[in-house]
């Protein structure tokens, strides 16, 4: 088994979950969003891994210390990682298009900070 977080409360905030995950040496920088509570105090956390490019190993959850009626934990991969994604300290994209009879269009995207970005060309 690899590295583990400290125990995380069942109702941890997004910030608490982010801190717990980022304290694991092999995880790196993450973004966390929390939804809920849903019936019976159920929460969901969406985790986006920003520090490790590529398709990383799926997190594993240990429910051994969970208590309560029908308590449990489930981990689901929503989107596999991609080593060609825009991440790191200086993500950039450059697009050039030339169509006969039209001028050349050049766009450049170079954000100051990393995060979720949408580029429309």
N, C-alpha and C positions, 0 to 999 in steps of 0.2 A: 504494500500500500504506500502511496506517496504522501506528500505533506497534507496537513489538515488545518482547518480553521479552529479557533476556540469555539466553545459552544455558542450557538446563535439562538436568541430567543425566538419563539414561534411568531411573534409580532414585530420583529426587528424592522426598523425604518430602512429606507433605501440607503441612507448614509451609513447606518450600522452594518448592513450587509456588505456594502462596498468596502468599508474599513476591514471587516473580517476577511474578505476575499483578498484584498490587496496586501494584507499582512502575511499571506502565504507566499514564500519566495518564488515559486514557479509560476504564479498567476500573472503578475504585472498589473498594469492599469486597467480598470474596468469602469463601466458606467452601469448603474443599477436603477431600475424603476420598480416601484412596488404598487400593486393593485390590491384592493380589498379594504376592509374585510368582506368576505363572502360568507354565506351561512355557516354558523358554528365557529366563527373566528378563523376562517381559512384565508390565507394570503398567498399571493403569487409575486415572485420577483423575476423580472426580465434582466438578464445580465449580458452586456455587450463587452467583449474582450477587445481592448484597444492596444495593449502592450505587446501582444504576441501575434505576429502575422501567421497566416495559414490556418489550416483546419486542425485545431488543437484537440486534445483528448477531452471527452465529455466529463463534466463534473460527476462525482459520485456522492450520494448523500447517505448518511448513517442515521437511521431512525431508532437506534437501540435505546436512547434515553428519552424518547418522546413518550408522553403519557396522555391519557384521555381516551374517550370513546372514539373508535375508528380513526385514531391518529395515524399519520403516515406522511411520507414525503416522496415526491416524484420529480425526476429531472428529465427534461425533453429538449432536444436540440431543434431550434426553430430554423436556423440558417447556418450551414457549414461555413467555416472560415475560408478566406481566400488570400493567399500571399500577395496577390496583385491589388489588394484594396488600398484605399487612401488612408494610411495611418503613419505613425511615426512623428518625428519632430518637424518635418518639412514636407508634408504631402503636396503633390502638385500634379496637374494634368494640363496637357496642351493639345489643342484641337486645331487642325488646319483643314480647310475645305476649299477647293477651287472648282468652279463649274464654268465650262466654256461660255464666254461672253460676260461673265460676272467677275467682280473683283475678288481678291483673296480675303477670306475671313479668318482671323486668328483670335482664339480665346485663350486666356491663361487663368488658372485657378491656383492660388497659393495662399491659403489661410494662415493667419498668425497663430491660431490655436487649433488643436485637433478636436474632433467631435463629429457628430452626425452632420453631413453636408449633402446637399442636393445640387447637382449640376445639370442645367438644361442647355443644350446646344442646338 
